[in-house]
Amino acid sequence: MDWYDRQILQFVLRWIPFGGPPEDETLPRFGLTPSEFRNRFRELVSSLTRDKRTLAEDDRELLTSTIYAFVSESEQSQHAGLHEDWLPRTALF
């Protein structure tokens, strides 16, 4: 995982408790429209989940934390179904 992908995961992880990242911040921070950002995130999580054994331990923990936070937040709050909008099915271990 490179620094850009790591920044994407960290950014999304910080915003999960609030229903996901604010759409108006993805373009200035990452150069991606909201739909491009969500697609990039889904592709990233899908790819990393497939190859998680090759990830460095810190990166694997970040990926796992992000997935767990989505599922947990979706189950425990008013953001029901949040993980369905953001996570590919392959990410749900």
Contacts in CASP RR format, 6 or more apart in sequence:
PFRMAT RR
TARGET T0000
AUTHOR 0000-0000-0000
METHOD contacts of the structure
MODEL  1
MDWYDRQILQFVLRWIPFGGPPEDETLPRFGLTPSEFRNRFRELVSSLTR
DKRTLAEDDRELLTSTIYAFVSESEQSQHAGLHEDWLPRTALF
1 9 0 8 1.000
1 48 0 8 1.000
1 55 0 8 1.000
1 56 0 8 1.000
1 59 0 8 1.000
4 30 0 8 1.000
5 44 0 8 1.000
5 48 0 8 1.000
6 59 0 8 1.000
6 62 0 8 1.000
7 30 0 8 1.000
8 30 0 8 1.000
8 37 0 8 1.000
8 40 0 8 1.000
8 41 0 8 1.000
8 44 0 8 1.000
9 41 0 8 1.000
9 44 0 8 1.000
9 45 0 8 1.000
9 62 0 8 1.000
9 63 0 8 1.000
9 66 0 8 1.000
10 62 0 8 1.000
11 21 0 8 1.000
11 29 0 8 1.000
11 30 0 8 1.000
12 20 0 8 1.000
12 21 0 8 1.000
12 41 0 8 1.000
12 66 0 8 1.000
12 86 0 8 1.000
13 62 0 8 1.000
13 65 0 8 1.000
13 66 0 8 1.000
13 69 0 8 1.000
15 21 0 8 1.000
15 22 0 8 1.000
16 66 0 8 1.000
16 69 0 8 1.000
16 70 0 8 1.000
16 73 0 8 1.000
16 82 0 8 1.000
17 69 0 8 1.000
17 73 0 8 1.000
17 77 0 8 1.000
19 73 0 8 1.000
19 79 0 8 1.000
19 82 0 8 1.000
20 79 0 8 1.000
20 82 0 8 1.000
20 86 0 8 1.000
21 37 0 8 1.000
23 34 0 8 1.000
26 32 0 8 1.000
26 33 0 8 1.000
26 34 0 8 1.000
26 36 0 8 1.000
26 37 0 8 1.000
27 33 0 8 1.000
27 34 0 8 1.000
30 37 0 8 1.000
30 40 0 8 1.000
32 40 0 8 1.000
38 85 0 8 1.000
38 86 0 8 1.000
41 86 0 8 1.000
42 86 0 8 1.000
42 87 0 8 1.000
42 88 0 8 1.000
45 63 0 8 1.000
45 66 0 8 1.000
45 67 0 8 1.000
45 87 0 8 1.000
45 88 0 8 1.000
45 91 0 8 1.000
46 88 0 8 1.000
46 90 0 8 1.000
46 91 0 8 1.000
48 55 0 8 1.000
48 59 0 8 1.000
48 63 0 8 1.000
49 63 0 8 1.000
49 67 0 8 1.000
49 88 0 8 1.000
49 90 0 8 1.000
49 91 0 8 1.000
49 93 0 8 1.000
50 90 0 8 1.000
52 60 0 8 1.000
52 63 0 8 1.000
55 63 0 8 1.000
67 83 0 8 1.000
67 87 0 8 1.000
67 91 0 8 1.000
67 92 0 8 1.000
67 93 0 8 1.000
70 82 0 8 1.000
70 83 0 8 1.000
70 86 0 8 1.000
70 87 0 8 1.000
71 83 0 8 1.000
71 87 0 8 1.000
71 92 0 8 1.000
73 79 0 8 1.000
73 82 0 8 1.000
73 83 0 8 1.000
74 80 0 8 1.000
74 81 0 8 1.000
74 82 0 8 1.000
74 83 0 8 1.000
74 84 0 8 1.000
83 92 0 8 1.000
END
